[in-house]
Amino acid sequence: MWTFYLFQNLFVPPPGARKLRRLISKFSLYSKLPVFAIAALLTGCSSSEITLDDLEKAAAKIEVDESATASDGESEAVLEILDVEKPNLKFGFIKLTDCAPLVIAKEKGFFSDEGLNVEIEAQSNWKVLLDRVIDGQLDGAHMLAGQPIGATIGFGTQAHIITAYSLDYNGNGITVSNEIWSQMQENDPELKSPTPKHPISADSLKPIVDSYKQEGKDFNMGMVFPVSTHNYEIRYWLAAAGIHPGMYSEENIQGTIDADVLLSVTPPPQMPATLEAGTILGYCVGEPWNQQAVVKGIGVPVTTNYDIWKNNPEKVFGVTKQWNDTNPNTHIAVVKALIRAGKWLDETDADGNLVNRQEAAKLLSNKDYVGADEDVIDNSMTGTFVFQESDVRPMPDFNVFFKHNASYPHYSDCIWFLTQMRRWGQITEEKPASWYAEKAKDIYQPAIYRKAADMLISEGKASPNDFPAPDYDGYREVTTDFIDGNKYDAKDPIGYINSFDIGNKESETLAKQ
Amino acid sequence: MNWRGNALKFCNVAGLPLLEPFVRLAAGEDVKEQLKSISKFILLPVATIAVFLFLWNAAAKTVVTDSMKLPSPGETWAAGKELFAMHTAQRAADREQKKEKVTEAVMFLAKANKMTALAESADGERKEKLLANALVLKKKAVQAANYKPTSAPTFVDQIITSLKTVFIGFVIATMIAVPIGVLCGMSPWCNAALTPFIQVFKPVSPLAWLPLAFLVIVWAYSGAKPGETLFEKAFLISAVTVSLCSLWPTLVNTTLGVASVDKDYMNVARVLKLSWSQQLFKIILPASLPLMFAGLRISLGVGWMVLIAADMLAQNPGLGKFVWDEFQNGSSQTYARIAFSVIIIGVIGLLLDRIMIFLRNLVSFGNPQAA
């Protein structure tokens, strides 16, 4: 309405308009009134598009306080300003707390600082999200780390998808129903304590699975997607205790060959309800759906993926290679905003407490984002994890968004997924060690991340210590931080695949190729 | 007493027979008779609604599982009010944002001008960089000035999207079903040829059509860039699914309407030696309109019903997506919001139905039917 009123003013300037203009020159640009007036001056343009000429005219009519606008023009002049090809973007996400960097980048204005106008839209499931990124309905999305990898090597839908930003580490848990939990306690009396010793392995679950097999009943558990971290984690956890989670083959894409436990895909938000209905007896899923089970009293989280593999990659920001080639600067701008969001999420005070997580939980609880209740989301976000009412543990690293270089796209993270895909038969043929390194270079794009990081450093929005050293080769240190203590060296993928009891075995000659 | 006749006629054509007793009361007809009608058509439904609300309230106290709870009418109403409040708040925020962006645009321009000024006194690489930055800033200024809000669609936006989708789907369905229906009605051969298709495709659920619609739309758009097309893919997929499910009642009814045109009319047409097109437009179509509209009314009802499922799957940001997203949220508000949207969906369905009745009565040549 006000625009209309002023719109009239433009054409028939009443005496008031002159007075208004005199007033404007008295105020600096930051006061409310000129804003009003600029907007009004622009509504004079009949077309819906405001052109540069219109702006020039509007700017000419307003006395801009030079010192306020370009005071540091001297120092800013040498900074590179990204020429963003596509300012209006639409990203997809799934309602999980680890979409936080996207939500924060939007809500905290990091995207708009880069001149990006981003809409983020919840998707109904991982497959729909991937398909919509591939056919261009979405510019990019919050993806499972395995999705760009699976798509690029052609497991499921084939498309070349790349990632230059890792959204987070950890953040998942494995939950079993109350009944299974009490049976596990029967098998292992130590679990009966109010605060049992962690990590809890699947050893006490094995007799239960065996007795189900004996009676010819299926032991069903849920995970969220065939190439999801959750699938590889729950398989790792089960196989570490000698429970066979089933193999994939060319024909069997459900991954149920020789399975003791039948793993099936259930969308994350439906996990608690499906568990309550008895369709599945346990599941592996991201937050808030493990805490939801505790809050509603329908299940018990037995372990988190932090215990299965400390600081394991979880979600990435994925785009198609084609999109990246068309919009290289836009991609860098997006990564810049995400890095700032990640930093914001992991900000701590002097005592090392996470300071922004409560606010993040509040933002995420908005119905258009994660939408679960704030007090469900904030448990894990603020660094506590409720295993049972009697067993509440501080887990400051349950969600890592930025520290430990969590946001850097490490080649070794990509290779771990490839080894697991081969281990369980999703990759149907043997591949030489060199293939793993090549694929990692195809999919993970640290160069884009570096470029964004360098720009942030020169703008003073980040410090060089936030990022890996310039000579870092993209391979994280060899680690044994797994629930079974197995050693993972990304430079020897063949040796790693062969180190497991359950899973495919490769011929040793491949390691040298 | 002419106004009375007109008013009664209006009540009839508009499909609002419940206003009739009031008109008759005003015209001074038998009061007892009218009160009987009023109590039958107005007081009784009000009473049953009250009973329903009471039962619902009672049910809300008992239907409680560990993770879910049936919302009471009060909670549902509150959730609905909140949804509309969110909408107004969002709109205000968007307007605020737009204003800020315009200011930002002018800031960018001022910066760009400053850089151009600096470039005049600089030289070499610095000059190039300054000029390049000034250009980018000018581009940014135009972008900021033409900012379009990117907040998530509100409940009201989703209702509007749903209505648009159904309308487009319904138009597509009508454009397919009416010509084919006329053809089948006029030619028994054609009818026999198409009957198997009609019989086989009619009972298919929207969920089965959707992947096929998806495939066709994605294929049709394979060359186009997103954002440059008239409609979003998801919107079209939803709309096409709606039309595939809702064209059958129109088709069948049109066929029936055209086939059952009074023989006397056709004989008159022959006597007058009317041409084929004259026969079609002067006699056959007008005579079959009432049945055609009866079909259209069923089609629209079916379309609105399947839309929710289509939206859910196609990710079209309408009411179906609202229901699905809320279901995924699993928050304490979820079920109240879904209950409210169910009522809204029902009320909109009722209104659409009434509009169709009104249209049908307009073309039924003095034989309006109330429902």
HADDOCK unambig.tbl for C-alpha pairs under 7 A between the chains (distance, minus, plus):
assign (segid A and resid 35 and name CA) (segid B and resid 99 and name CA) 6.75 0.50 0.50
assign (segid A and resid 35 and name CA) (segid B and resid 103 and name CA) 5.65 0.50 0.50
assign (segid A and resid 38 and name CA) (segid B and resid 103 and name CA) 6.95 0.50 0.50
assign (segid A and resid 39 and name CA) (segid B and resid 99 and name CA) 6.44 0.50 0.50
assign (segid A and resid 39 and name CA) (segid B and resid 102 and name CA) 6.24 0.50 0.50
assign (segid A and resid 49 and name CA) (segid B and resid 146 and name CA) 6.22 0.50 0.50
assign (segid A and resid 50 and name CA) (segid B and resid 142 and name CA) 6.75 0.50 0.50
assign (segid A and resid 50 and name CA) (segid B and resid 145 and name CA) 6.30 0.50 0.50
assign (segid A and resid 50 and name CA) (segid B and resid 146 and name CA) 5.97 0.50 0.50
assign (segid A and resid 51 and name CA) (segid B and resid 142 and name CA) 6.11 0.50 0.50
assign (segid A and resid 52 and name CA) (segid B and resid 142 and name CA) 5.85 0.50 0.50
assign (segid A and resid 55 and name CA) (segid B and resid 106 and name CA) 6.69 0.50 0.50
assign (segid A and resid 59 and name CA) (segid B and resid 106 and name CA) 6.06 0.50 0.50
assign (segid A and resid 69 and name CA) (segid B and resid 107 and name CA) 6.16 0.50 0.50
assign (segid A and resid 69 and name CA) (segid B and resid 110 and name CA) 6.61 0.50 0.50
assign (segid A and resid 69 and name CA) (segid B and resid 111 and name CA) 6.15 0.50 0.50
assign (segid A and resid 70 and name CA) (segid B and resid 111 and name CA) 5.40 0.50 0.50
assign (segid A and resid 70 and name CA) (segid B and resid 114 and name CA) 6.63 0.50 0.50
assign (segid A and resid 73 and name CA) (segid B and resid 115 and name CA) 6.95 0.50 0.50
assign (segid A and resid 77 and name CA) (segid B and resid 130 and name CA) 5.77 0.50 0.50
assign (segid A and resid 78 and name CA) (segid B and resid 126 and name CA) 6.75 0.50 0.50
assign (segid A and resid 78 and name CA) (segid B and resid 129 and name CA) 6.66 0.50 0.50
assign (segid A and resid 81 and name CA) (segid B and resid 133 and name CA) 5.87 0.50 0.50
assign (segid A and resid 83 and name CA) (segid B and resid 136 and name CA) 5.66 0.50 0.50
assign (segid A and resid 115 and name CA) (segid B and resid 140 and name CA) 6.85 0.50 0.50
assign (segid A and resid 117 and name CA) (segid B and resid 150 and name CA) 6.70 0.50 0.50
assign (segid A and resid 118 and name CA) (segid B and resid 150 and name CA) 6.17 0.50 0.50
assign (segid A and resid 119 and name CA) (segid B and resid 150 and name CA) 4.88 0.50 0.50
assign (segid A and resid 119 and name CA) (segid B and resid 151 and name CA) 6.32 0.50 0.50
assign (segid A and resid 119 and name CA) (segid B and resid 152 and name CA) 6.90 0.50 0.50
assign (segid A and resid 123 and name CA) (segid B and resid 315 and name CA) 6.94 0.50 0.50
assign (segid A and resid 136 and name CA) (segid B and resid 226 and name CA) 6.20 0.50 0.50
assign (segid A and resid 137 and name CA) (segid B and resid 226 and name CA) 6.17 0.50 0.50
assign (segid A and resid 269 and name CA) (segid B and resid 328 and name CA) 5.10 0.50 0.50
assign (segid A and resid 296 and name CA) (segid B and resid 66 and name CA) 5.45 0.50 0.50
assign (segid A and resid 296 and name CA) (segid B and resid 67 and name CA) 5.04 0.50 0.50
assign (segid A and resid 297 and name CA) (segid B and resid 66 and name CA) 6.60 0.50 0.50
assign (segid A and resid 298 and name CA) (segid B and resid 66 and name CA) 6.94 0.50 0.50
assign (segid A and resid 367 and name CA) (segid B and resid 329 and name CA) 6.90 0.50 0.50
assign (segid A and resid 368 and name CA) (segid B and resid 152 and name CA) 6.55 0.50 0.50
assign (segid A and resid 370 and name CA) (segid B and resid 329 and name CA) 6.28 0.50 0.50
assign (segid A and resid 371 and name CA) (segid B and resid 329 and name CA) 4.56 0.50 0.50
assign (segid A and resid 371 and name CA) (segid B and resid 331 and name CA) 6.34 0.50 0.50
assign (segid A and resid 372 and name CA) (segid B and resid 329 and name CA) 5.05 0.50 0.50
assign (segid A and resid 372 and name CA) (segid B and resid 330 and name CA) 5.63 0.50 0.50
assign (segid A and resid 372 and name CA) (segid B and resid 331 and name CA) 4.36 0.50 0.50
assign (segid A and resid 373 and name CA) (segid B and resid 331 and name CA) 5.07 0.50 0.50
assign (segid A and resid 373 and name CA) (segid B and resid 332 and name CA) 6.61 0.50 0.50
